[in-house]
Amino acid sequence: MTLLFACRDGDGADWAAALHADMPELDVRVWPETGDPDDISYALVWGELAAELPRFANLEIIFSLGAGVEHLLERDDLPAGVPVVRLVDPALCAGKVEFALMRLLQYHRRMPDYAAQQRARQWRELAQTLPDERRIGIMGLGELGGAVAGALAGLGFDVAGWTRSRRTMAGVTCYAGPDDLDRFLNRTEILLCLLPLTPDTADILNADLFAALPHGAAVINLARGGHVVDDDLIAALDSGHLSGAALDVFRTEPLPPDHPFWTHERIAVTPHIAVWSRPRTAAGMVCDNIRRHRAGEPLRHAVDRARGY
Ligand SMILES: NC(=O)c1ccc[n+]([C@@H]2O[C@H](COP(=O)([O-])OP(=O)(O)OC[C@H]3O[C@@H](n4cnc5c(N)ncnc54)[C@H](OP(=O)(O)O)[C@@H]3O)[C@@H](O)[C@H]2O)c1
């Protein structure tokens, strides 16, 4: 029973230790020390090393080393018929909630406006909005978006979510599908994107979507850079229609030094640091799924390849 850990920048030794602690009988190999490719039954993989997967003829599960799976599903050579499982890590979820709340509260409490006033040495009190008067919209109410929505509802915000299938969630106004999108956007003052990147959601943060938001809305993208049409975002900010954008993910990472996002006074850039997976908290989910697989039980967090997430 052999698992290959394949991530160029990942800490393979820490992952191997955490996996062993949970499942001592698991033989963990760290790329590029794959040994005999026919031994590999499980792969925990990220990024371009997914190109290695077709070498392993006896693969039984492909685990994504992150919550997103587009790096796997976009490949034509992904081994057919092998289940793909994404990483769902309670610490990753908690970290995402923390980072999302930090950004949302900055816009709610007008911190970018106060930063501009500080640069101009202006002492001016700006109007304050109560949480139940602040309309926040979350695109995606999955593991991450759902947790952020729940936290915001607990703080008393007026929260709405937009999903593919219709959902209900306590304290959250739910919208679903393309037909509801404009109604969801029209009422959203701070928009948070936590969608997976799929053919349906690529480029979704575009000029039409920004135009459907109220004047002065702010946009936060903590999902994938491929959701944003960069030029449309800059145009919506420059026209004054959007008041600000906080971006943690980009089409090209690292963000190229000459990219206009770096210097735009209404854009906050962070280098894809909202949260990352940690072996100590995430390895258990991998081992749990291996046990389930061996017992013939359904896998948890398996991806629907046709749906794209
Ligand atoms: N940048 C980072 O550091 C980072 C870290 C972790 C994750 N992420 C990104 O965050 C994404 C979301 O993670 P998650 O764990 O919350 O995913 P998830 O549990 O699979 O939830 C995805 C949500 O998006 C909705 N959705 C999918 N396609 C849609 C569409 N076409 N229209 C409307 N809604 C749609 C789903 O709707 P239904 O409820 O109807 O299925 C669901 O609510 C990941 O795919 C990943 O790309 C980024």
The ligand as an SDF file (V2000), in Angstrom:
LIG
                    3D

 48 52  0  0  0  0  0  0  0  0999 V2000
   -6.8290   30.6230   -3.0070 N   0  0  0  0  0  0  0  0  0  0  0  0
   -6.7560   29.7550   -2.0330 C   0  0  0  0  0  0  0  0  0  0  0  0
   -5.8820   29.8170   -1.1810 O   0  0  0  0  0  0  0  0  0  0  0  0
   -7.7800   28.6910   -1.9700 C   0  0  0  0  0  0  0  0  0  0  0  0
   -7.7790   27.7790   -0.9070 C   0  0  0  0  0  0  0  0  0  0  0  0
   -8.7710   26.8270   -0.8530 C   0  0  0  0  0  0  0  0  0  0  0  0
   -9.7410   26.8050   -1.8320 C   0  0  0  0  0  0  0  0  0  0  0  0
   -9.7290   27.7060   -2.8500 N   0  0  0  0  0  0  0  0  0  0  0  0
  -10.7550   27.6860   -3.9020 C   0  0  0  0  0  0  0  0  0  0  0  0
  -12.0410   27.7720   -3.3160 O   0  0  0  0  0  0  0  0  0  0  0  0
  -12.8960   26.9250   -4.0760 C   0  0  0  0  0  0  0  0  0  0  0  0
  -14.1010   26.5610   -3.2610 C   0  0  0  0  0  0  0  0  0  0  0  0
  -13.7530   25.6250   -2.2540 O   0  0  0  0  0  0  0  0  0  0  0  0
  -14.8560   24.8020   -1.4510 P   0  0  0  0  0  0  0  0  0  0  0  0
  -14.1240   23.8010   -0.6430 O   0  0  0  0  0  0  0  0  0  0  0  0
  -15.7900   25.7180   -0.7480 O   0  0  0  0  0  0  0  0  0  0  0  0
  -15.6430   24.0990   -2.6720 O   0  0  0  0  0  0  0  0  0  0  0  0
  -16.9890   23.2630   -2.6380 P   0  0  0  0  0  0  0  0  0  0  0  0
  -17.2610   22.7340   -1.2830 O   0  0  0  0  0  0  0  0  0  0  0  0
  -16.8980   22.3140   -3.7870 O   0  0  0  0  0  0  0  0  0  0  0  0
  -18.1140   24.3450   -2.9470 O   0  0  0  0  0  0  0  0  0  0  0  0
  -18.2190   24.9880   -4.1860 C   0  0  0  0  0  0  0  0  0  0  0  0
  -19.4050   25.9350   -4.1550 C   0  0  0  0  0  0  0  0  0  0  0  0
  -19.4300   26.6540   -5.4010 O   0  0  0  0  0  0  0  0  0  0  0  0
  -20.7200   26.5120   -5.9890 C   0  0  0  0  0  0  0  0  0  0  0  0
  -20.6340   26.4900   -7.4500 N   0  0  0  0  0  0  0  0  0  0  0  0
  -19.8840   25.6790   -8.2320 C   0  0  0  0  0  0  0  0  0  0  0  0
  -20.0980   25.9360   -9.5380 N   0  0  0  0  0  0  0  0  0  0  0  0
  -21.0300   26.9160   -9.5690 C   0  0  0  0  0  0  0  0  0  0  0  0
  -21.6970   27.6110  -10.6160 C   0  0  0  0  0  0  0  0  0  0  0  0
  -21.4520   27.3160  -11.9020 N   0  0  0  0  0  0  0  0  0  0  0  0
  -22.6000   28.5510  -10.2900 N   0  0  0  0  0  0  0  0  0  0  0  0
  -22.8780   28.8460   -8.9920 C   0  0  0  0  0  0  0  0  0  0  0  0
  -22.2750   28.2220   -7.9410 N   0  0  0  0  0  0  0  0  0  0  0  0
  -21.3730   27.2730   -8.2350 C   0  0  0  0  0  0  0  0  0  0  0  0
  -21.2320   25.1760   -5.4760 C   0  0  0  0  0  0  0  0  0  0  0  0
  -22.6200   25.1320   -5.6440 O   0  0  0  0  0  0  0  0  0  0  0  0
  -23.4930   23.8790   -5.1150 P   0  0  0  0  0  0  0  0  0  0  0  0
  -23.6010   24.1160   -3.6200 O   0  0  0  0  0  0  0  0  0  0  0  0
  -24.7810   24.0180   -5.8000 O   0  0  0  0  0  0  0  0  0  0  0  0
  -22.7190   22.6450   -5.4660 O   0  0  0  0  0  0  0  0  0  0  0  0
  -20.7440   25.2090   -4.0330 C   0  0  0  0  0  0  0  0  0  0  0  0
  -21.6290   25.9390   -3.2230 O   0  0  0  0  0  0  0  0  0  0  0  0
  -11.9890   25.7530   -4.4620 C   0  0  0  0  0  0  0  0  0  0  0  0
  -12.4600   25.0990   -5.6200 O   0  0  0  0  0  0  0  0  0  0  0  0
  -10.6680   26.4060   -4.6940 C   0  0  0  0  0  0  0  0  0  0  0  0
  -10.4870   26.7050   -6.0610 O   0  0  0  0  0  0  0  0  0  0  0  0
   -8.7720   28.6360   -2.9290 C   0  0  0  0  0  0  0  0  0  0  0  0
  1  2  1  0
  2  3  2  0
  2  4  1  0
  4  5  1  0
  4 48  2  0
  5  6  2  0
  6  7  1  0
  7  8  2  0
  8  9  1  0
  8 48  1  0
  9 10  1  0
  9 46  1  0
 10 11  1  0
 11 12  1  0
 11 44  1  0
 12 13  1  0
 13 14  1  0
 14 15  2  0
 14 16  1  0
 14 17  1  0
 17 18  1  0
 18 19  2  0
 18 20  1  0
 18 21  1  0
 21 22  1  0
 22 23  1  0
 23 24  1  0
 23 42  1  0
 24 25  1  0
 25 26  1  0
 25 36  1  0
 26 27  1  0
 26 35  1  0
 27 28  2  0
 28 29  1  0
 29 30  1  0
 29 35  2  0
 30 31  1  0
 30 32  2  0
 32 33  1  0
 33 34  2  0
 34 35  1  0
 36 37  1  0
 36 42  1  0
 37 38  1  0
 38 39  2  0
 38 40  1  0
 38 41  1  0
 42 43  1  0
 44 45  1  0
 44 46  1  0
 46 47  1  0
M  CHG  2   8   1  16  -1
M  END
$$$$
